[in-house]
Amino acid sequence: MNQSPFVVSRFQNRNGSFSWRVDGRLSGVRIRRNFKTQEEASAEKATLEIKAAQIESGRPNQIVTFLTLEQVRDAEAAFRRLQAAGISLLFCADFTLANYSKPAGDMALADAAKAYYAAKERERDQHALSDAQLRNIRKELKTLGDEFREAKLAELTTQRLAAYCERRNPSLKTVSLRRGLIGTFFKFAYQRDWIASNPVEKIPRSRIPRRSTSPDALTAAKARELMAFVEGFRDGELVLFYALCLFAGIRPCLRNGEIIKLKPEHIRLDGGTILIPPEVSKVHEKRIITIQPNLAAWLKAYPLDKYPLVPSKHVRNVRAHITKQFGLSSDVLRHSFISMFVAKFRSLGEAAIQAGNSESIIRKHYLDIKSSAEAAEFWSILPKRGAASAESTSQASTPSALPAAA
C-alpha cells in the first residue's frame, strides 16, 4: 500500500495554543494548513489524498464532496429543474432562507390568543369591528384558554377542537358560532406561521335549518300601554328613549347601541329626519330616518333640551323592571318599528334603508307580520301631554315613508 503524501500532526502556535496541521505536496506544490480540531484536519487530509489520486489517474475533473449520495441526487434533480428557467440553485437557496419561516411549534395558546385579541382591538379602534363582536371574541378566547390550559397551538388537533365546539350538547347555531370564532383565530395563527395548518378548516360546518319564526314585535295595544306607562314615570324621563327606539328603530342597547351614541343635533325636528352617522351606526354606514308625525308629537311634547335621550344611571334599573313587566326582549322595540313600517308603507326597500338592514332580511323576517289596520293604530300613538296640539299634528300630517327635504 502506497504511503500517503500528507500527514496530520499536532502543532504549537506562537501564542502557545495548539492546532492540527495538514502537511504535504500536491503536484509539487507545498500544502500546509492548520485546523482547530483533529477531525477537521483528518477530513482535509482525505480530500487532498483524493485530489492527488485523481491527478495521478488522469481524472482531475472529478469533484470531491461531503454530501451523501442521496443529497447529491437531490442537488442534481434541483439543478435540472432550475436550469431551463435560468435560475441558479444558490439563488433559490438564498431566497428560501430569506423568505421561509419555519412554523413555531412551541407557540403557547395563551400567547397567541393575547396577540390575536390585541389585533382585534386595533380593528375596533379603526371602526372595522364592533364592540359586541370584540366582546364575543374575548369571551370565546377565555373559554378556549380555560378548556386547554398550558396547551401549545400545535397540540390542538381537529378532533380536539371539534369536541370543544360540541361540548355540553349545544344547538347547531351555537356550534356554528363557536366554529366561526375559533376558526378566525386559528387562521390568524396560520397566517403568521405559528401553526403548519388551520385545524378548524376540517371541522364540518353545521347546516342550520331556516328560521321559521318571526321576530318578537309588540302589538299596537301593548305599545300604547308601554308609552302611557313611561310618560307617567318621573315626569317622562324615559319617554325619549322609548319613543326613539319604538317609533324610529334606533338600536336600544345601553352598552354599545346606537341610542347611547346619538346626539340631540342628529335629530332634525324641523327637517323631519334623524341622521344616523357612521360613528353612531352599528354597521358604520350613514342612514336617514323619517320622523313620523306621531314621533314628532312626542319630540315636541318632550323637548330635547329638557329631556335626556338616554336615562340616567339610577333610572336604568327601573328600565329593567319595565322590561320584565312588559315582557320586552332586547330588540323588540326595533322589531316593532320595522314590522309596523312594512305593514303601513309596504316598501321593503325603504324599510331596509331606514332600519339599516338588507332588503332580503326585511323580506325574510318582517313582511306580513302586522296588518295595515294594526299599523295604523300603532302610528297614531300620541302623548297625553299636549294632547290637543298632538292631535292636530296627527290630523294635519299622514305618516311618510320618505325623508322630508332637509
HELIX and SHEET records of a PDB file:
HELIX    1   1 GLN A   38  SER A   57  1                                  20    
HELIX    2   2 LEU A   69  GLN A   83  1                                  15    
HELIX    3   3 LEU A   89  ASN A   99  1                                  11    
HELIX    4   4 LEU A  109  ASP A  125  1                                  17    
HELIX    5   5 ASP A  131  GLU A  147  1                                  17    
HELIX    6   6 LEU A  153  GLU A  155  5                                   3    
HELIX    7   7 THR A  158  CYS A  165  1                                   8    
HELIX    8   8 LEU A  172  GLN A  191  1                                  20    
HELIX    9   9 PRO A  199  LYS A  202  5                                   4    
HELIX   10  10 ALA A  220  GLU A  231  1                                  12    
HELIX   11  11 ARG A  234  GLY A  236  5                                   3    
HELIX   12  12 VAL A  239  PHE A  247  1                                   9    
HELIX   13  13 GLU A  258  ILE A  260  5                                   3    
HELIX   14  14 PRO A  264  HIS A  266  5                                   3    
HELIX   15  15 PRO A  293  ALA A  301  1                                   9    
HELIX   16  16 LYS A  313  PHE A  326  1                                  14    
HELIX   17  17 VAL A  332  PHE A  345  1                                  14    
HELIX   18  18 LEU A  348  ALA A  355  1                                   8    
HELIX   19  19 GLU A  359  HIS A  365  1                                   7    
HELIX   20  20 SER A  372  PHE A  378  1                                   7    
HELIX   21  21 ALA A  387  ALA A  396  1                                  10    
SHEET    1   A 3 PHE A   6  GLN A  12  0                                        
SHEET    2   A 3 PHE A  18  LEU A  26 -1                                        
SHEET    3   A 3 VAL A  29  PHE A  35 -1                                        
SHEET    1   B 3 ILE A 267  ARG A 268  0                                        
SHEET    2   B 3 THR A 273  ILE A 276 -1                                        
SHEET    3   B 3 ARG A 287  THR A 290 -1                                        
END                                                                             
